[in-house]
Amino acid sequence: MARRIVNRKEKRAEFDAFEERTKSEDEETEEVEDDDEEEGEPSDAAAAADQEEGGAEGDSDEDEAPKKKKKKKEPKPKAVKPKAKSRARTPKIVRMKVVWGVFNNSNQRVATYQYPQKKQAEDHAAKLMTDKRSTHFVQPVKEPFEEKKDE
């Protein structure tokens, strides 16, 4: 089963956009509530108190004009920004070469030989095994290729 890769930058952008929308809606509702109080319409608490006091007066509600419903202002469409170029650097390509390494039993490299010199590397490992009476072996190793700089 393949794992889904989550693009955290896109998720963060969506979350920020959502917060902006909710923040702008909150500001609009505060403006609408402020407008209601300025127009002289009673607030919710004042309307409840009027109903308790004037419960017997049924005609007063008919004399008042019906309340107008405030339409919410649509948020302005945000300008679409072009996506910024990726700042990730491309890794520098390092050329590698293969050499033969002679290793001891502790996986420590004792000697190295160029790739065409495999026979010499095997001979060296055999000589070390007879002289030191310990295991030595030959294994290919990749090393960075040193390029000559012209000065």
N, C-alpha and C positions, 0 to 999 in steps of 0.2 A: 504494500500500500504506500503510495507516495505521500509525503508530508506536504501540507500546504504552507507556503511561505507567506508570512504576514508583513505587508509593507507598513511599517510603523509610522513613516512620514505621512502617508495618505490618511491613516487612521487619525493622526494628530490633527491634520488639516480639517478633516470632517468634524472632529470634536470641537475645534476652535470655531468653525463656521456655525455649528449648532449653538455654542455658547453666545456668539454674536447675535444670532437670531433671537434667542430667548431674552437676551439683555435688551435688544431693541423693542421686543414685544412688551417687556416689563415697563420700559420707559413710555411707550405709547399708552399703556393702560393707566399709568400714573397721570399722564397728560389728560386722558379722557376723564378720569375721576376729578382732577382739578377743574376741568371745564364744567363738569356737572355742578360742582359747588359754587362756582362763580356765577352761573346762570340763575342761581336762586332756587334751584330744585333742591328739595330736602335730601339730606344724606340718608342712609339706611336706618340709622339710629333715630333720626328726627322723624322719618316716615313711620316707624313703629310707634313712636310716642304719640303722633297725631292720630293713628288708628285707635290707640287705647283711649285717648281723650274724646275723640269724636266718633266713637263707635255708633252712637245713635244717629249721627248726622250722615245719612246716606246720600244726600243731594250734593254735598261738597265735592265728592269724587266726580260727579257728573259735570260739575261746573268747570273743573280744571281740564285743560287740554290734555289729550293723551300724550304720554311720554314718547319722545322720539328716540328711536334706537340709534345709537352711535355706530357708524360703520368703522371698522378697523382700517387704518391706513395700511396699504400693502407695502411691504418693505421694498426699498429701491433695489433694483437688480444690481448686484455687485459687478464691478468691472473684472473681466476674466484676465488674469495675469498669465503671460506665457511662462511655461515651466522653465526654471533655471537649469543651466547646463550642469551636468553632474561634475562634482569636484573631486571625485575619486580618481586617484592617479593610476595610470596603467603601470603594472609592475615592470621593472626593467628586466629584460630578457638576458639571462646569464648563460653563456655558452658553457657546456660541460664536456669534459673529456673523460675517457675511461682509462684507468691505469690498473696494474696488478699490484695488490698489496700483500705482503707477507706478514701474517699475524701469528702471535703466540697463543697459548691456551687461555690467556686472560683477555683476548680480543684487543690487544694493543698492537698497533702497527709497528713492525720492526723495520721494514724496508718497502720501497715502492719501485716499480719498474714500468717503463712505457708499455703500451698495449702490445706492440709486436714482440716484446721480449718475455713472453710467457715462459719459455723454456728456462731462461736464466732465473726467473722468480721461483720456479719449481725446484730447480737445483739448489738455490739458496735455502729454501725451506727444508729440503732433505738434509743439507749439510748441518743446519741448526739442530735438527732432530737428533742427528747422530752425536754432535758435539755436546749439546746441553741435556740430552736425554729427556726432552719435553716435547709436547706436541706443537707443531707449527704447520700452518696451512696457507694456501694462496687463494685470494678472493678478489673479484673485480670491484673497484671503487670508483665512484664518480667524483671528480674534482672540478672546481671552476677553471675555465680555460683562461690563462693569462695572455692578454693581447699585448703586443709590443706597441708602445706609443712612439711615434716619430717626433723628435724634437728638433 
